[in-house]
Amino acid sequence: MKPKEIKGVPRQNSGGFHDTESERQFAKVMIPLKFEVLKERFFSINKWKSYCGEAFADFKLYDYSGNPVQREHQKGDYIRINIPGPGEIEAKGYDWVKVTDICYYENATSESITMTCSPSINPLEKNHHIAHFYSSKATFTFMIKRYPSHLKAAVYGRNESPNYNAGFVDILRNIAVAVGGMAGIAKIQWKKLADGFLDFD
């Protein structure tokens, strides 16, 4: 299986990848209203866990200086992720990504928003080690999209490989978590997020 080529999603060059998508149909008259709710959810990173249940990762938004913020995310922001299970020792149990791009696309029949993130340093420590189980080459692109008859929420992972730029114990942890992620465990978690975004009941 090859990764999908999608506007706004980086190309796959090496390592693992996944295309995790959820779609839900609505009456045509309801699509604009539902999409506004979906956009509000998409831009409320601090609330993402509430759409997926207690077993899901917890996300917290930080600005470029490492200050926690309660607002819509912007390019240059950091996201602290607390995934179930042991985290990086050096990063005090958390994984970090940086928002590298936010794109808006619209034509006569559809509208989409994408946010691409890459594994990053811990902005609270200001060292040069990537504080994530994947290497800095990996990307995660979150997307929401409006069609005439349905909505889509998706997460696209590209170029996923273990992060070896860490202490010995963290390298072992990164390999274990990354291999699990590439084997499909991460896809299950991202599917819960995509499904949760579209659950309006």
N, C-alpha and C positions, 0 to 999 in steps of 0.2 A: 504494500500500500504506500502510495506517495502522499506527502503533505499537500493540502490544498493551497493553491496560489490565490491569495486574497489581498485586495487593496488595503494597504496599511499594515500588513503583517510581514515581518522580515522574512527573507528567503532562508530555506533550510540548506545548510552546508555540511554539517556533520553532527554526530551524536543522535540522541533520541528526539522525538517530536510527538505532538498529539494535536488533534483537531476535536475539540469538545464543544458540541453545539446542542442547544435546546430551542424548540420552536413551539409556538402556541397560536392557534387561530382565534380570532375574535370577529364579531360583527364589524363590518367596514366602518360604520358610524362611530364605533368605540375605539378604533385604532389610535387616533390622535390623543385621546384622553389617556389611554393605557400607556402610550409611549411617553407622555409627560411624567407619569408615575415611575416608569422604568428609568428614565433619565435621572430622576431624583434619587432612586436607589443606587444607580451606577456611580453617581458623584457623592455618595455618602459612605466612604470607605470604612469609617469607624463603626458603621452599623452592619457591615457585610455578614458578620457572624450571626446576626439575628435572623437572616434569611435562610440559614442553613442548619441550625441546630447546634447543640453543645459539642458534638463530636467534631465540628469543623474548626479550622484554624481561626485565630483571632487577628484582626488587622487594625493597626493604628497609624494614622497619618501624621507626618512630621514635615516641617518646612525645610528649606535648603540649609538652614543653620542648625537643624536638629531640635527645633522646638515643637512640641505637640500642638496640633491645630485642629479646630473644629470648623471646617469649611470644605468647599469643593477642592479636589486635588488639581494641581497645576504641574506643568513641566518643571522638573528640577526638584520636586518634592521627594521625600523618602517614605516608604511604607515598611513598618515593622510587622513581621509575621511571626506569630506564635503557633507553630504547627503541633498537632498532637504527638507526643513522644519527646525524646531528648533533643535539645537544641544545641547549638554551638557553644562550647564552654567559653571561648574567647569573646563571643558576642552576648554572654550572659543568658544563653538559652534561646535567643531569637535569631531569625533570619531576616535579612534586609534586602530590599530592592529599591531602585530609583526610577522615578517616572521619566522616561527619556523622550516620549512623544505623545501628543494627544492630537488626533485628527478628526475632522468633521467632513462627511461626504453627503451630498444630496443631489438627486436628479428628479425627473418627473414622477418616478414611481417608488423611490425608496430614499431613506435617510439613515445614516449610520454614524456612530461615534466609536473610535478606538482609542485605547490607552495602552501603550507599550512600556513595559518595565524590564529592567535588567538587574541581576544580582549586583549588590553594591557593598561598599564599606559600611560600617556602623558609624553614622554621623556623630554619635555621642562620644566616640572614642577617638576619631580623627586619625586612625592608623590606616595602613595601606592594604590590609587583608580583606578580601571579599568575605563578608559575613553571610554566607549562604551555602547550601549544600551543592548548588550548581555553580559552574564557573561563570566568569563575567561575560562569556560569549553567548550564554543562554538568553532568551527573551520570552516574555509572557505577554501576549496581547489580548486584552479584554475588549469585547465588542458588544454593542447593542445595535439592533437594526430594525427599522420599520418598513414593512411592505404593505401593499394595499389590503391584504387579507390576514396577515399574521405578523407576529413579532419574533425576533430571534435574539438570544443571548448566547455568547460563546467565549471560550478561552482557547487561544492557540499557543502551544509551546513549541519553540524552535531551538535547535542547536544545544540540546540538553546533555551535559556531561559533568561528571563529578568535579568539585572544587578541590584541587590539591594544594592550593596556596593557603595552608593553615597548619596548626600544630598537629602532632601525630595523632592524638586521640580524636581531634576534630576531623582529620582526614579519613579515619576509619568510619566515623559517623557519617560524613558526607558521602562516602562511597555507598554505604548501606542504604541511606535515604534516597540518594540519586538513583541507584539501581532499582529500588522499590518504585520510585516515581516513574522511571522509564518503563517499568514492567506493568504499569497501569494503575497503581494506587493513587497517584496524583490526579489522574483522569477522573477517578471516582469522586474525589473531593471537588474538582472543578465542575463536574456534572451537577453536583448538589448545589453549587453556587448558581450556575446557569438556570437550573430548574427553579431555585428559590427566587431569583430575579423575576421570573414570569408567573409566580404564584400569587394571584390577586384575590384568591378566595378567603 
